[in-house]
Amino acid sequence: MATEQGVVSREREVTVKSGWLMLAVTVLLLVAGVALLAAGAGLQSAALVILGIVLLVVDVFMICGFFTLQPNQARVLVLFGKYHGTVRRDGFHWANPFYTNGPGSGVQVSAKGEVTVSKPKKHPRMKISLRARNLNGERLKVNDKQGNPIEIAAVIIWRVQDTAQAMFDVDDYEEYVRLQAESALRHLGSQYAYDNAEAGEITLRSGMDEVSQTLAQELSQRLAKSGIAVDEARLTHLAYAPEIAQAMLRRQQAEAVIAARQKIVQGAVSMVDMALRDLAERNVVDLDPERKAAMVSNLLVVLCGESEAKPVINAGTLYG
């Protein structure tokens, strides 16, 4: 438990009394208290009446100590400001009724004399869910490594690992997770280019798995001080900002056309080379360099042209 500023809190698991056993005790106290009141009234004994009232008051006080925990739920026990441990076992339990039932609103006074009232945390009876949770982040507009504005969003799967850190080392761990996730995503977007990076460089569009792994590692480091474990982080949205989306789309289309043309030319050259070799090996026709050049030109036009080729019959010769 942290008692000084800068000391990290550490969870300490404890066990408490069974709720069913203490329920039997409270029932016995209730019966005994009612019986003493009745006996004191019948015998006109003030001592018995006072003892019965005391037993009933103790019984009501003990009833406040019952609580239940569902699977993957924990309760942090705080007695007069001191951390006593965390109950992680699900079921029906009883603990000291003086354990804090939940943090209320706090009043803070700044150095300038400004008074602010903090909102109460959303954890009744200091209960914390240990289940995995999803944080579906909003779309953020950031500049990538090349300075292009992009839109990016991610989903984070996280859970509370250390209840003491989550409750005492940060003000509101749910809000802390949201803010750190946004900050980490902005930093990630500025580290990588959207696409068209240097050879071998990871980009946001092509290296989705590597980028998601980097995001998860950075979030784990940022959230370690709050007792939060990150199970998975993955990008859910990635696009250019609307103001440059059309220009980037035209660039991508031009690059796609150039890449397609390169493939076509490479294939055409391979086919022409194969045709010339086969003609030479089979002695179909003996072509001099000029006729070879004419055949290569014609074949490339036929193979690389977008429209259907129309043959032209040459009645003469190349030398005529």
C-alpha positions as CSV (number, residue, x, y, z in Angstrom):
1,M,0.0,0.0,0.0
2,A,1.3,3.5,-0.9
3,T,1.5,5.8,2.1
4,E,3.9,8.4,0.6
5,Q,3.8,10.2,-2.7
6,G,5.7,8.3,-5.4
7,V,5.4,4.9,-3.7
8,V,3.5,2.4,-6.0
9,S,0.6,0.5,-4.5
10,R,0.6,-3.2,-4.5
11,E,-2.4,-5.5,-4.2
12,R,-2.7,-7.8,-1.3
13,E,-5.3,-10.6,-1.5
14,V,-7.1,-11.3,1.8
15,T,-9.9,-13.6,2.9
16,V,-13.0,-12.6,4.9
17,K,-15.6,-14.5,6.9
18,S,-18.3,-16.6,5.2
19,G,-21.5,-14.7,4.8
20,W,-23.6,-17.7,5.6
21,L,-21.9,-18.3,9.0
22,M,-22.3,-14.6,9.9
23,L,-25.9,-14.7,8.8
24,A,-26.6,-17.4,11.3
25,V,-24.9,-15.3,14.0
26,T,-27.0,-12.2,13.1
27,V,-30.2,-14.3,13.3
28,L,-29.2,-15.6,16.7
29,L,-28.5,-12.0,17.9
30,L,-31.8,-10.9,16.6
31,V,-33.7,-13.7,18.4
32,A,-31.7,-13.1,21.6
33,G,-32.3,-9.3,21.5
34,V,-36.1,-9.8,20.9
35,A,-36.2,-12.4,23.7
36,L,-34.4,-10.1,26.2
37,L,-36.7,-7.2,25.3
38,A,-39.7,-9.4,25.9
39,A,-38.3,-10.8,29.2
40,G,-37.3,-7.3,30.4
41,A,-40.8,-6.0,29.7
42,G,-42.4,-8.9,31.5
43,L,-40.1,-8.8,34.5
44,Q,-39.9,-5.0,34.4
45,S,-36.1,-5.2,34.3
46,A,-34.4,-2.2,32.8
47,A,-31.1,-4.1,32.6
48,L,-32.6,-6.8,30.3
49,V,-34.3,-4.2,28.2
50,I,-31.0,-2.3,27.8
51,L,-29.1,-5.5,26.9
52,G,-31.8,-6.5,24.3
53,I,-31.5,-3.0,22.7
54,V,-27.7,-3.3,22.6
55,L,-28.0,-6.7,20.9
56,L,-30.4,-5.4,18.3
57,V,-28.2,-2.4,17.6
58,V,-25.1,-4.7,17.2
59,D,-27.2,-7.0,15.0
60,V,-28.2,-4.1,12.7
61,F,-24.6,-2.9,12.6
62,M,-23.4,-6.4,11.6
63,I,-26.0,-6.7,8.8
64,C,-24.1,-3.8,7.1
65,G,-21.1,-6.0,6.7
66,F,-22.6,-8.5,4.2
67,F,-21.7,-8.3,0.5
68,T,-21.6,-10.5,-2.5
69,L,-19.0,-10.9,-5.3
70,Q,-19.7,-12.3,-8.8
71,P,-17.1,-14.2,-10.7
72,N,-14.3,-11.9,-11.9
73,Q,-15.2,-9.3,-9.4
74,A,-13.2,-8.0,-6.5
75,R,-13.7,-5.7,-3.5
76,V,-11.0,-3.3,-2.1
77,L,-11.1,-3.1,1.7
78,V,-10.2,0.3,3.2
79,L,-10.5,1.0,6.9
80,F,-10.3,4.6,8.0
81,G,-8.1,5.5,5.0
82,K,-5.8,2.5,5.2
83,Y,-5.7,-0.2,2.6
84,H,-6.2,-3.7,4.2
85,G,-6.4,-5.9,1.1
86,T,-8.6,-7.1,-1.8
87,V,-11.2,-9.9,-1.8
88,R,-11.2,-11.8,-5.1
89,R,-13.1,-14.9,-4.2
90,D,-16.7,-14.9,-5.5
91,G,-19.6,-15.7,-3.2
92,F,-21.4,-14.4,-0.1
93,H,-19.1,-12.7,2.4
94,W,-19.0,-10.7,5.6
95,A,-16.4,-8.1,6.5
96,N,-16.0,-5.4,9.0
97,P,-18.9,-2.9,8.4
98,F,-16.5,0.0,8.9
99,Y,-14.7,-0.9,5.7
100,T,-15.3,1.9,3.2
101,N,-18.4,1.3,1.1
102,G,-17.4,3.7,-1.6
103,P,-15.6,6.9,-2.2
104,G,-17.7,10.0,-2.1
105,S,-17.2,13.4,-3.6
106,G,-14.1,15.3,-2.5
107,V,-13.6,19.0,-2.0
108,Q,-10.3,20.3,-3.2
109,V,-8.9,23.8,-2.6
110,S,-6.2,25.1,-5.0
111,A,-3.4,27.5,-4.2
112,K,-5.4,30.4,-5.6
113,G,-8.3,29.6,-3.3
114,E,-10.5,28.0,-6.0
115,V,-12.8,25.3,-4.6
116,T,-13.6,22.3,-6.8
117,V,-15.7,19.3,-6.0
118,S,-14.6,16.0,-7.6
119,K,-17.2,13.6,-8.8
120,P,-17.5,10.3,-6.9
121,K,-16.0,7.2,-8.4
122,K,-18.3,4.7,-10.1
123,H,-17.5,1.8,-7.7
124,P,-20.1,1.2,-5.1
125,R,-18.8,-0.6,-2.0
126,M,-15.3,-0.4,-3.6
127,K,-16.1,-3.2,-6.0
128,I,-14.0,-3.5,-9.2
129,S,-14.8,-5.7,-12.2
130,L,-11.9,-7.9,-13.3
131,R,-13.5,-8.8,-16.6
132,A,-12.0,-7.9,-20.0
133,R,-13.4,-4.7,-21.4
134,N,-13.5,-3.1,-24.8
135,L,-12.6,0.5,-25.5
136,N,-13.7,1.4,-29.0
137,G,-11.8,4.7,-29.6
138,E,-13.1,7.6,-31.6
139,R,-11.6,8.5,-35.0
140,L,-8.6,10.8,-34.6
141,K,-7.1,13.1,-37.2
142,V,-3.3,13.0,-37.0
143,N,-0.4,13.6,-39.3
144,D,1.6,10.5,-40.4
145,K,5.4,10.3,-40.6
146,Q,5.3,12.1,-44.0
147,G,3.0,14.9,-42.8
148,N,-0.1,13.7,-44.5
149,P,-3.4,14.1,-42.5
150,I,-5.0,10.8,-41.8
151,E,-7.9,9.4,-39.8
152,I,-7.1,6.5,-37.4
153,A,-9.1,4.6,-34.7
154,A,-8.4,1.5,-32.6
155,V,-10.1,-0.9,-30.3
156,I,-8.4,-1.8,-27.0
157,I,-9.1,-4.9,-24.9
158,W,-8.0,-4.3,-21.3
159,R,-8.7,-5.5,-17.8
160,V,-7.8,-4.6,-14.2
161,Q,-4.8,-6.6,-13.0
162,D,-3.9,-4.8,-9.8
163,T,-6.9,-3.4,-7.9
164,A,-4.7,-1.4,-5.4
165,Q,-3.0,0.4,-8.2
166,A,-6.2,1.0,-10.1
167,M,-8.0,2.5,-7.1
168,F,-5.1,4.5,-5.4
169,D,-2.4,5.3,-8.0
170,V,-4.7,7.1,-10.4
171,D,-7.8,9.3,-9.9
172,D,-10.1,7.4,-12.2
173,Y,-8.6,4.4,-14.0
174,E,-11.4,4.1,-16.6
175,E,-10.8,7.7,-17.7
176,Y,-7.1,7.2,-17.5
177,V,-7.3,4.3,-19.9
178,R,-9.3,6.3,-22.4
179,L,-6.9,9.3,-22.3
180,Q,-3.8,7.1,-22.5
181,A,-5.2,5.1,-25.4
182,E,-5.9,8.3,-27.3
183,S,-2.4,9.7,-26.6
184,A,-0.7,6.4,-27.6
185,L,-2.7,6.2,-30.9
186,R,-1.7,9.8,-31.8
187,H,1.9,8.9,-31.2
188,L,1.6,5.8,-33.2
189,G,0.1,7.6,-36.2
190,S,3.1,10.0,-36.3
191,Q,5.7,7.2,-36.2
192,Y,4.6,5.5,-39.4
193,A,3.8,6.6,-42.9
194,Y,0.4,5.7,-44.3
195,D,1.9,4.1,-47.4
196,N,4.6,4.6,-50.1
197,A,7.4,4.5,-47.6
198,E,11.0,3.5,-48.3
199,A,11.8,-0.1,-49.3
200,G,11.4,-2.5,-46.4
201,E,9.8,0.2,-44.1
202,I,6.6,-0.7,-42.2
203,T,3.6,1.4,-43.0
204,L,0.2,1.7,-41.4
205,R,-1.6,0.2,-44.4
206,S,0.7,-2.7,-45.2
207,G,2.0,-3.6,-41.7
208,M,-1.2,-3.8,-39.8
209,D,-0.1,-6.6,-37.5
210,E,3.2,-5.0,-36.6
211,V,1.6,-1.7,-36.0
212,S,-1.0,-3.2,-33.7
213,Q,1.6,-5.0,-31.8
214,T,3.6,-1.8,-31.3
215,L,0.4,-0.1,-30.1
216,A,-0.3,-2.8,-27.6
217,Q,3.3,-2.6,-26.2
218,E,3.2,1.1,-25.8
219,L,-0.2,1.0,-24.1
220,S,1.1,-1.7,-21.7
221,Q,3.9,0.6,-20.7
222,R,1.7,3.6,-20.3
223,L,-1.0,1.8,-18.2
224,A,1.4,-0.3,-16.0
225,K,1.3,2.4,-13.3
226,S,-2.5,2.1,-13.0
227,G,-2.6,-1.7,-12.7
228,I,-4.2,-2.2,-16.1
229,A,-3.2,-5.1,-18.4
230,V,-3.7,-4.7,-22.2
231,D,-4.8,-8.0,-23.8
232,E,-5.1,-6.7,-27.4
233,A,-5.0,-3.5,-29.4
234,R,-5.9,-3.4,-33.1
235,L,-6.6,-0.6,-35.6
236,T,-10.3,-0.5,-36.7
237,H,-10.2,2.5,-39.0
238,L,-7.5,3.9,-41.3
239,A,-8.0,6.4,-44.1
240,Y,-6.7,9.7,-45.5
241,A,-8.4,12.8,-44.2
242,P,-11.3,14.0,-46.4
243,E,-9.4,17.1,-47.6
244,I,-6.7,15.0,-49.3
245,A,-8.6,11.7,-49.9
246,Q,-9.4,12.5,-53.6
247,A,-5.9,13.5,-54.4
248,M,-4.4,10.4,-52.8
249,L,-7.0,8.2,-54.5
250,R,-5.9,9.5,-57.9
251,R,-2.3,8.9,-56.9
252,Q,-3.0,5.3,-56.0
253,Q,-4.9,4.8,-59.2
254,A,-1.9,6.1,-61.2
255,E,0.4,3.9,-59.3
256,A,-1.8,0.9,-60.0
257,V,-1.9,1.7,-63.7
258,I,1.9,2.0,-63.8
259,A,2.4,-1.3,-61.9
260,A,-0.1,-3.0,-64.3
261,R,1.8,-1.6,-67.4
262,Q,5.1,-2.8,-66.0
263,K,3.7,-6.3,-65.7
264,I,2.3,-6.2,-69.2
265,V,5.5,-5.0,-70.7
266,Q,7.6,-7.6,-68.8
267,G,5.3,-10.4,-70.0
268,A,5.3,-9.1,-73.6
269,V,9.1,-8.9,-73.7
270,S,9.3,-12.5,-72.4
271,M,6.8,-13.7,-75.0
272,V,8.7,-12.0,-77.8
273,D,12.0,-13.4,-76.7
274,M,10.5,-16.9,-76.5
275,A,9.0,-16.5,-80.0
276,L,12.3,-15.5,-81.5
277,R,14.2,-18.3,-79.8
278,D,11.7,-20.9,-81.0
279,L,11.8,-19.6,-84.6
280,A,15.6,-19.8,-84.5
281,E,15.8,-23.2,-82.9
282,R,13.3,-24.8,-85.3
283,N,14.7,-23.1,-88.4
284,V,11.3,-21.9,-89.3
285,V,12.6,-18.7,-90.9
286,D,16.0,-17.0,-91.0
287,L,15.6,-13.4,-89.9
288,D,18.2,-10.7,-90.3
289,P,18.4,-7.9,-87.7
290,E,16.0,-5.6,-89.6
291,R,13.3,-8.2,-89.9
292,K,13.8,-9.2,-86.2
293,A,13.3,-5.5,-85.2
294,A,10.1,-5.3,-87.3
295,M,8.7,-8.5,-85.8
296,V,9.6,-7.3,-82.2
297,S,7.8,-4.1,-82.9
298,N,4.7,-5.8,-84.3
299,L,4.5,-8.3,-81.4
300,L,4.9,-5.6,-78.8
301,V,2.2,-3.5,-80.4
302,V,-0.1,-6.6,-80.4
303,L,0.7,-7.7,-76.8
304,C,0.8,-4.3,-75.2
305,G,-2.0,-2.5,-77.0
306,E,-5.3,-1.9,-75.3
307,S,-7.5,-2.3,-78.4
308,E,-7.8,-5.4,-80.6
309,A,-5.0,-5.7,-83.2
310,K,-6.0,-5.4,-86.9
311,P,-3.6,-7.3,-89.1
312,V,-2.3,-5.7,-92.3
313,I,-1.1,-7.9,-95.2
314,N,2.1,-6.7,-96.7
315,A,2.3,-7.5,-100.3
316,G,5.8,-6.2,-100.7
317,T,9.0,-6.6,-98.8
318,L,10.8,-4.7,-96.2
319,Y,13.4,-3.7,-98.7
320,G,11.1,-2.9,-101.6
